[in-house]
């Protein structure tokens, strides 16, 4: 009968001591943005409209969400924070993020048509 050797303690991570520095959190920029919104005391689109608008599936709804951000007083801070955090998706600061990258337009679901449809 052949047995495989067990892992030695040298190959396991040391969980008895906490790391030298706590892991960096991405919540701080959002907290700062929340504080800025509170300080302004004016309505901002992401707090006024349904949050689902900013995470919509439909390209038309995404464009609508982007348009809502254009007059927002914290637009630049929101966009900068989203870029720093590499937001995985949604409309932030008037831009669409997909997998942490700003993209110009959301593509409709499904495969693209093989032949262009005459309008």
N, C-alpha and C positions, 0 to 999 in steps of 0.2 A: 504494500500500500504506500503510495507516494503522497506526501502532504506538502502544501505550499507554505513557505515561511510567512509568519505574521509580520505586519509592519512594525518597525522598531520605533521607539519614542523619538529618535532623531528625525524620522520622516514626517512626523505629525506636527502641526503648528502648536506653538506654545500659547495656550489659552489661559494660563494662570496669571499672566501679567497684561494689563491693558496696554494698548499701543501708546507710544510716546506722545502723540498728538491725537486729539479726537478727529474723526473723519470730517472732512469739509461738508457743510450742508449747503444746499441750494435754496433753502427757505429764506435766508437773510435778504437777498435782493427783492423777493416778493414782499417780505415784511416791510422793507423800506418803501416800496412802491405803495403798499397799503397805507403807511403813515403819511406819505405825500398826498394821496387821495383824500384822506381824512383832513389833513391840514388845509387843502384847497377849499373844501366845503362846497364844491360844485358837483353836479352829477356827471358821471363819466359813463360812456356807453356800456362797458362791460359790467357795470353795476346797475344800469337802468334797464337794459334789455335782457332777455332770457339768455343765460350763458351758453345754451345749446347752439345759438346762432354762431358763436365763435368757433364751434367745433362741428360745423355742418358737413354733411356728405355731398350735398348738391353744389355744383360749381356756381350756380346763381346765388345760392344762400351765402357762399363764401365771399363772393364779390360784394354782396350786401353788407356783410360783417366788416369787410375791409373799408367800405365807404363810411361806415359808422365811426371808424377810428380816425378819420381824416381831421376832424375838428376837436379831438380829445386833447385836453391840456397836458396829459402825461404820456402822449404818444411816443415821443423820443425815448423817454426813460423805460417805457414798457418794451419797446423794440430792442433797446440795448440790453435789458435784462434777459429777454428771451434768447437773444444771440449768445449771451454769456452762458446761460443755462443749457443751450442747445435744446430748446423745447422740442419734444418729439412731434407734435402736430398742433394745428389750430391757428387761429388768426391772433397775432400779437402785434400791437403797435401798427396796425394797418397792413401787415404783411402775412402771407401764408407760410407756415412752417410745415414741412413734411420731413420726418426723420432728422430733425435738427437743422435743416437747411431751408433758407428762404427760397420759395419757388414763385414764379410769376402767376401761374394759373393752376387751378385744380382740374385735373382731367376727369371726365365722366367715368362712371364705373363701366366695366366690360371691355371687350376688345374693340380697337378702332375699326371702322369700316374699311373693307378692302378697296372699294371704289368710292371716290368722292361723290356725294349726292348733289345734284344740281339744285340750286336754290331758286 
